[in-house]
Amino acid sequence: MSREIEINVKVGPHGVGVLEWSTATTLDGLTRALSVAGDESLLGHELRRLEFSLPSGDQLARRAALRAGFRREGVRRAAWQNAKGEFEDVVLYARLADDVTRGPSAMSGVMNSVMPRKRLISHVLMRDAEQRILLCRTTFKEDWELPGGIVEPGETPRDGAIREVAEELGLDLDVGRLLIMDWMPPHLGWEDACELIFDGGTVTEDDLVGFTLDGHEIAEVRLVSLAEAADLVTPISHRRLTVASELGSAGFAYTENGTPLAP
């Protein structure tokens, strides 16, 4: 038999409230209680934000939070000690007064806060008449790389490539077709990601003189052969460049960890 759940709201400064409740007995009961508390607090108490934190192991409460329209916002790692003396992550959930909690888009917004997110990276391959590759030496890591970078939220991959080339090299480049899409496994603390390599056309040594390098991230650019690139880029990057060098005029390759899948 379910027990009544008592929920309290601590109102803080700047229209922010914090929810606290007694132990929940059922998923449906806690879901209803959180939903009602959210509606009453955000609409009746003129709060603009309502939040609470949960141990990562409290699966019932975490499910109820999502079902009640609260979105996951972040994780505090190993911040709570459970009864066994083990440290668990603490997950922050919140609902804003203007969040959509009814209708078709309500659940989409909630699930968007918990679904996996992969980094999307757009790079541009520029080569000269001898098929030498334009590489950039960055100021923040040892290996060289193609011009480009991480695509911003809401930005198309091609627009991201164009923006990055403009920022890094000072070029207004009409980026061409997609050459390679590669899945990258976790590496050096990064989670997995997808990298797209677009055709940047031809470039010459004289063109390099006219580049306006971003001194914050790009320290130097150079045209190198595929063999020379092996000593400058990571092994996965060199595998991708090798695949790109073997593509025909209309070729495209899907790769994983820089290696094409067997047909």
N, C-alpha and C positions, 0 to 999 in steps of 0.2 A: 504494500500500500504506500502510495507516494505521500510525502510530507510537504507541508507548505514551505515555500522558499521565501525567506526574508531578504530583500535586496535594499541596500542603503546607497545613497548618492552623496558623496562628499563634494561640495561645491568649492572650487578653488578660484583663484584670480583669473581674469581675462576670459570668463565664460567657459571654463573647462571644469568638467565634473569627472569624478572617479567612482566607478561602481564597485561595491563589495557585497557579497552574499554568503549565506550559510551553505552548508554542504548540499549539493544537488542530489536528488534521488533518481530522476528520470530525465532522459534527453528531451522529451516533449515538454515536460514541466519547466525545465530550465530555459528552453527556447522561448516559451510563452512569457516567462517572467522577464527575460532580457529584452524581448521585443516590447513589452508593455513599459518597462522601465525606461527604455530608450525613447519611446514616443512621449511619455509623460515628462521626462527630464528635458529633452531637447525642445519640446513644444510648450510645456507648461512652466518650466523654470527659466526660460530664456537663455538656456545654455547653447553654445555654438559647437561644443565638442564634448563627447562622452567616451571615456576610455577605461580599460582595465588590463591587467596582466595575468597570464596563466602559465603554470609550469608546463613544459612541453609534454610531459607524461599524462596530463589530464585530458585524455582524448574526448571524453563526454562533453566537458565544458567547451573545448575548442570547436567541436562540431556544433554545439548549441550557439556559440558566438556567431559563426558563419550563417547559420540558419536564421538567426535573429537580425541579420543585416549588418553586423559589425565586420570591418575589414582588417585583415592582418597588416600591420605596418612595420614590424621589425622584430628582431630577436636579440636578447641580451644573453650572451653565451655563458653557461655555467654560473648563473647568478642566483640560483635557489637550491638549498640543500633539503633533500627529502628525508623521510623518516628512516631510511637506511643509511643516512649519512652521505649519500651520493649527490653530486652536484648536477643539476639539470638546467637546460636552457629555459629562459622565460620569454614568452611570446606576447607582444603587445597588440591589442585589438582596439579599434576606435570606430566611432560613427560620428559624422558631422551632421549639423542641422539640415544642410542642403543635400545630403546623400539621398539618392533614389533608393527607397526600400520597398516599393510596390511596383508591380507591372513587369513587363518582359525584360527590361534592362537591369532590374534590381539584382538578380542573381549573377548576371554577367559581371557587374562591377565588383561584387564580393569575390567571385571565383578568380577574377583577374588578379586579386591581391595574393592568392595562394598558389596559382599555377606556376610551373617552372618557367624560368626566363633564361634564354640563351643570349649571350652577347652576339651581335652581328657586326662583322668587320668588313669594310670595303677597301680593297687596295686596287691600284692602277698599275698595269704593266706597260712601260714605255721602253721602246728599243730603237737602236739606230740601224743604219743600213747593213752593218756587220752583225746584227742580232745581239749586240751587247745590251745589257739590261741596266736601266737606271735604278740605282739603289741609294737609300738615304742612311746616313749615320746619325743616330739620334743622341740626345744628351742624357738620356735616362736609362740606357741599357747598352750592353756590349755588342749585341748582334745588329747587323744592318737589316733594313727591310724596304719593301716597296712603298711609294707614297700612298697615303691613305690612313684610315683609322676606324674607330668605333662609330657606328651609325647611331644618331641620336633618336630618342623616342619620337614617333610620328614622322620620321624622315625616311624617304625611300632609299634603298641601298645605292642607287645611282646618284641621287642627289647628295648622299653622304660622301661618296667618292669625289664628286665635283667640289664640294665644300672643303674637304680635307686637302685636296691638291691646291686649291686657292689659298688656304691658310698656311700650308707648309712651304709651297714653292712660289706663291704669288702668281699662279697661272690661271687664266680663264680657259679651262680645257673642256672641249666637247667630248666627254667620255663615251667610248663606243660600246660594243656588244660585250656580253658576259662570256668570259673564257672558261672559268673554273669556279665550281662551288665545292668547298672542302669542309668536312666536319673535323674539328680539332678536339682531341681528348684533353682532360684536365692537365694543367702544366704549370709548375712553379707557383702554386697557390691560386691560379685561375681555375674557374670551372670550365666545362666544355663550351665550345662556341662554334659558329659557322663563319667561314671566311669566303667572300666573293672577290674574284679578281676580274676586273674589267680591262678591256683593251684601251690603252691610252695613245695608240698611234706611234708615230716615229718621232725621234728627237735626235739632235746633233750636239757635238761638243760646243759649237757656237751658241746653241740654245741655252746651255747650262750657264753661260756667262750672264744671261739676262734674267736668271731666276732671282727672286727676292726671298731668301730663305728665312723661315721663322727661327730666329736664334734661340728661342726658348726650348724647342723640341728638335729641330733639325740643325745639325752642325755642319754637314757636308753632303754633297751629292756626287755620284761618280757613275760612269758607264763601265760595266765590267762584263767579261764573258761568263758563260754558264760555269765553266771550270773555276774561274776566279771567285765566283759567288759562293762556291762551296766553303771557302775559308771565312766568309763574312756573315752568312745567314745561318739560321738554325737548320738542322737536318730536314724537318718537315717543310720549311720554306723552300729548301733546295729541291725537294721532291716535287713540290708544286711547280716550281720554275721549269724543271725538266719536263713535266707533263705539258706545260704551256708551250715549250719550244717544239714539241712534237705535234701540236695541233695544226690542222690545215687551215685554209683561209676561212672556213665556215665551221670549224670544229668547236666542240664544247666537251668538257669533262666534269663528271661528278666524282669526287675523291673522298676518301676517309683517311685521316691522318696522312694526307699527302699522297696516298696511293690509290690509283683507279681500281674499282671493283672488277673482279673477273666477269666477263660477259655471261 
